[in-house]
Amino acid sequence: MKNITKEQYEFAQARIEELLPLVDDNTPANDRNAVELTMVSDVVIEYEKEHYPISKPSISQLIQTSLDEKNMSQKQLATEIGVSPSRISDYVSGRAEPTLKIARMLCSILNIPPSVMLGF
């Protein structure tokens, strides 16, 4: 797809808002509005990939987000893993990265997919 201008992107976003009420899960894939929605969505996706890339989260971000989601304190996590609370603080702040053994436990306790922890 060729480079998309900001104006085209904004037009595509507005058109998506118009089309969304007209298309639902029961709309046939070859319906005119469904086809247009797919095409316009592709324009928006392409623009956003180029102009608003989403970077992969760091290990510290993964740990902090998972702690927040589980409503778990760093101290509770430290107790479950068997390390000091200051060590968990080091992981969350990015001052240190966990060993493979600790990373495995973090994935298990915090329900983080290992592939995400490894950055894939």
LINKA-V276923 format. One record per residue. N is the residue number from 0. SS is DSSP state (hx for helix, st for strand, lp for the rest). PHI is phi in radians with two decimals (NA if undefined). Layout:
((N,SS,PHI) (N,SS,PHI))
This chain:
((0,lp,NA) (1,lp,-1.23) (2,lp,-1.03) (3,lp,-1.83) (4,lp,-1.42) (5,hx,-1.08) (6,hx,-1.12) (7,hx,-1.13) (8,hx,-1.06) (9,hx,-1.14) (10,hx,-1.10) (11,hx,-1.09) (12,hx,-1.06) (13,hx,-1.11) (14,hx,-1.17) (15,hx,-1.04) (16,hx,-1.06) (17,hx,-1.27) (18,hx,-1.44) (19,hx,-0.96) (20,lp,-1.18) (21,lp,-1.61) (22,lp,-2.20) (23,lp,-2.39) (24,lp,-1.10) (25,lp,-1.63) (26,lp,-1.31) (27,lp,-1.06) (28,lp,-1.09) (29,lp,-1.63) (30,lp,-1.11) (31,hx,-0.95) (32,hx,-1.19) (33,hx,-1.15) (34,hx,-1.12) (35,hx,-1.10) (36,hx,-1.04) (37,hx,-1.10) (38,hx,-1.15) (39,hx,-1.20) (40,hx,-1.09) (41,hx,-1.07) (42,hx,-1.09) (43,hx,-1.11) (44,hx,-1.05) (45,hx,-1.06) (46,hx,-1.10) (47,hx,-1.18) (48,hx,-1.06) (49,hx,-1.38) (50,hx,-1.74) (51,lp,-2.35) (52,lp,-1.12) (53,lp,-1.81) (54,lp,-1.41) (55,lp,-1.26) (56,lp,-1.22) (57,lp,-1.35) (58,hx,-1.03) (59,hx,-1.09) (60,hx,-1.14) (61,hx,-1.06) (62,hx,-1.12) (63,hx,-1.09) (64,hx,-1.09) (65,hx,-1.15) (66,hx,-1.07) (67,hx,-1.08) (68,hx,-1.11) (69,hx,-1.55) (70,lp,0.97) (71,lp,-1.99) (72,lp,-1.51) (73,hx,-1.08) (74,hx,-1.12) (75,hx,-1.09) (76,hx,-1.09) (77,hx,-1.02) (78,hx,-1.11) (79,hx,-1.14) (80,hx,-1.51) (81,lp,1.55) (82,lp,-2.18) (83,lp,-1.32) (84,hx,-1.02) (85,hx,-1.17) (86,hx,-1.20) (87,hx,-1.11) (88,hx,-1.03) (89,hx,-1.07) (90,hx,-1.16) (91,hx,-1.19) (92,hx,-1.40) (93,lp,1.53) (94,lp,-1.26) (95,lp,-2.56) (96,lp,-1.97) (97,lp,-1.22) (98,lp,-1.20) (99,hx,-1.05) (100,hx,-1.09) (101,hx,-1.19) (102,hx,-1.04) (103,hx,-1.04) (104,hx,-1.16) (105,hx,-1.04) (106,hx,-1.04) (107,hx,-1.18) (108,hx,-1.26) (109,hx,-1.66) (110,lp,1.01) (111,lp,-1.70) (112,lp,-1.06) (113,hx,-0.95) (114,hx,-1.10) (115,hx,-1.24) (116,hx,-1.06) (117,lp,-1.47) (118,lp,1.52) (119,lp,-1.60))
